[in-house]
Amino acid sequence: YPSASNGAACLRPCGGAGMCPSFCGANRACCRRGDKKAPVECKGSTGFVDFAYTKGSSKDYHQCVQPGPAVAFEIKSCGEFDLNGLWVRTGVKFGRPRYTLIDNQKAKMNWSEKQMAWRLHIGRRTLYIAASNSTTFPTSGWQAVDGISPVPQVETLGQLASPSLVQVGALEGSLARKRKAAFGTHEAACNTDEEDVEKVGHWCLSPCPPGYRVKNAHTCVQLCGGNMPADSWGMCGQSPAEVHAVVAQTAAMVSNGALKSYILIDGMRKDGVDGDSLAGTINTFVDMGKPFAHPKCPEFVDA
């Protein structure tokens, strides 16, 4: 399976499209190429991964990528906690960009002609202003109006961080059971020339010991042979007919025991518990288990 930075399917672990630091890494987004319904941070995103040998392409599923140019900056360490987080460009006001907090659409930053300053606000409540006459968001000079200290620290997005070991572990955990091939995956390429392995489905596995065969990616089962060549129902026998007879006998004993135990238990429920009934019930359950107590088969190894 691919890593989060190399084409892993991210929609499920991220819980949806958009910025996803928990799985993709800091300042990374979960996006699908060409998705017309994608959030604004996915518009113009880059870094999609496409390989000819993997299932699906970046147009088929969401990947961890670098967000588009709309993601402009991050506010940290602000006394007004509702302003902390990543901000995206969402339009123009008075000829200058307007920005919105991804996690709170009511939080805005824009130029104010009335105040001749950049304004950070939630609704009509002005929290901070910066008197800078810059054509884009100011990174310094912020002063509190209705907001509390400390004033916001505005940081441009720098080098994107790689996923942490915790995030990589989340990927391995979510894909621990290989069932149907997931997007971004490819079948195992086993080096059978240099390693003592064989390919079983999507797995590269060590071969089963002599006298056993592969059942699935997790299990080896014993082979029948010698004077007991018949293999059926998890048992070895001298002939298929013998095995089927044992299976039929087992089913009959279990059915009779179930009926007998029901009668005994129903009687105790109506008349109360007595020693004979309780002992009879226990013995019935013991008898029901006896048909399953078969001796272990001897080891059969081809010469």
Secondary structure, DSSP 8 states (H G I E B T S, - for coil): ---TTTT---HHHHTSSEE-TTTT-TT-EEE-TT-TT--GGGTT-B-----TTSSS-TTTS-EEEB--TTEEEEEES-SSGGG-EEEEEEEEETTEEEEEETTEEEEEEEEETTTTEEEEEETTEEEEEE----SS--SS-EEESSS-SS--EEEE--S-----HHHHHHHHHHT-S--S--TT-------TTTSS-EEETTEEE----TTEEEEETTEEEE--BTTB-EEETTEEESSHHHHHHHHHHHHHHHHHHHHHHHHHHHHHHHH---HHHHHHHHHHHHHHHGGG-----------
